[in-house]
Amino acid sequence: MGGRVVLAYSGGLDTSVAIPWLGDQGWEVVAVAVDVGQPGELGADVARASELGAVEARLVDAQTEFAEGFVLPALAMNALYQGRYPLVSALSRPLIAKHLAAIARETGADAIAHGCTGKGNDQIRFEAALAVLAPDARVLAPVRDWDLTRDDAIEYAQQRALPIKTTRSSPYSTDDNLWGRSIECGVLEDPWHPVPEDAFAITCTSDATHEIELGFEQGVPVAVDGERLTPVEILNVVTKVAGTYGVGRIDMVEDRLIGIKSREVYEAPAAMTLIPAHQELEALTLERSVAREKRKLEQTWADLVYEGLWFSPLRTALDAFARVTQQVVTGEVRVRLGTTAQVTARRSQVALYDTALATYGEGATFREEDAAGFSRIWSLPSKRFAKVHGV
Ligand code: ARG
């Protein structure tokens, strides 16, 4: 065995141990950390990868690419798996896979390795993406395929006195990016156990409320309180403000692709503020049948991405549909932040809402006399059926 392997390296325990461990098996390791907006010292982590024996260690700054190419399409589709999970981790895997595949090609690697277990969705997401992007590369999954358990990893690190920061310190397994944070393991595995406050890192409990105004152009958030910002800046600002007011905590039992039900906890202040705001602006600007069709396709999009099929022709086609629909989604939404995000006001230069049509007051332009004939014709098929067969 052996050759060169590109390792998806997070700086955490498992993928740190994987470097010398793969080295023991005769592999030359190229460690790749992809910055999708996770907190911490990725630069220092990457430096440590070399100390751990990587022949090369790279940091890829993918924040803008992640925000524009992955988060914005998710927002355009109001993507919530099972109606609740904004796909935080599911969105980053295809992007990380894309960089792994590119670096594998560039460095002439024979294999690509990830640190996923065999019980989650992430292994499927990486491997489904790599099957498309690097079909000739061998995929190594040390944690899954060679039973490198967490305890083994800790023991291995201690025996060799490896310079690794995380040991038994955190009771949770977490995954962070610009769209939010996934939290698993420890006491969370008991669905009857409430989430301890120490599981949360980017949301606070708060009784206070605060209102912000979000500006959208063609479905893309472009401004907060009138100030124009880049997508990365908007995600950071909204995370900070909405998180301060306790928005975005999610505690759910989720159906994983591999068939296991799991208790999952998330904090996603940006997603849980921007999605309702965007939905509300769509309510104001999308034509009824487009909106109706889109709601169905949104489910399909969320399932598809959750289930690891980012690089699929269906996702490309759905994104083309989304792009066309978003051309008219321009305007402002005011949102009250306080545990949840509540839309309080919305407006658009291209609103389909027309007060003259909707009003019950003076100056109505809707011809009510037309409605009587419409009712008769609308009910005709069921009226005929009932006449023949009874009700
Ligand atoms: N259940 C979530 C998902 O499938 C979260 C995964 C978190 N991943 C992790 N490595 N901790 O998207």
Residues whose N, C-alpha, C, O or C-beta is under 5 A from the ligand:
A	BS01	LIG	S89 A90 N121 S173 T174 D175 S182 E264
